[in-house]
Amino acid sequence: MIDKVTIFGVGLIGASFALAMKKHKFCSHLTGHGRRLENLQRAKEMGIIDSFELDPVKACNGSDLVLLATPVGSFIDIAKRIRSSLKKGALVTDVGSVKGRLVWDMEALMPEGVYFVGSHPIAGSSRSGIDTASADIFRGAKCILTPTEKTSGNALEKLIHIWKTFGCTVELINPDEHDRIYAMVSHLPHLLAYAIVNAVGDVDGSYLKFAGQGFMGTTRIALSSPELWRDICILNKDNLLKSIEIFKNNLERLSQYLRASDFESLEREFKRARTLREGIGQN
């Protein structure tokens, strides 16, 4: 049982975390912080949070657990503003898609006796906002935790327990390795989805009305928050740029097979991709 939890960013994931905390009776009071007063008021009316504060320092007063569910580019600024109000023994975590250097920077900003542990639940939707929030959004999802040599064992165990109770499969990964992995399997696909839609728009945006389920499925993640993905791409740009080069090499190889009408090589590449994709199931 946690006395008070503060959530920065009461959107889809932040609100879902709040609902899951309430469902599993993990806390007695939940405070929200955000930029939009009307969203916070609505979240309170819907029973997602118990109270809200527009002042980040006041929002954190007395909190045992602080969750950052804002765009990752805001984490450092938030940490600098709230550090003086974090009580000893508090646990700070996040739900961001970038870790790496950010984890060590966040650790360095924590006052003595306050612990930061990075979290990345692989859950959500292309749609944002509290209307699609659910206490069960994390059930069956992976949640990557990124401890370092400075991470408190007790803080880590507490966080593992919370995410597992929510229904997540928890894995521990080095922060830098996390960013190399997710540059390939998350950040690159989002970048490509935006690029594919814009490519059609560059030819003729009216073509989009003829799109079928293949196009819709491939580009669904282009509906994601531009602000959120701007920050993710910039903060993981080195890994993402390497991923783009690898993708360009694959695309150029397919282009060569097309120019040469090399049916056998094209089919071989498609079969290789299909086999790899089958290995991760139908999700």
Beta strands, then each sheet from edge to edge (+ up, - down):
strand 1: 2-8
strand 2: 27-33
strand 3: 51-52
strand 4: 65-68
strand 5: 91-94
strand 6: 115-121
strand 7: 142-146
strand 8: 169-172
sheet 1: 3+ 2+ 1+ 4+ 5+ 6+ 7- 8-
end
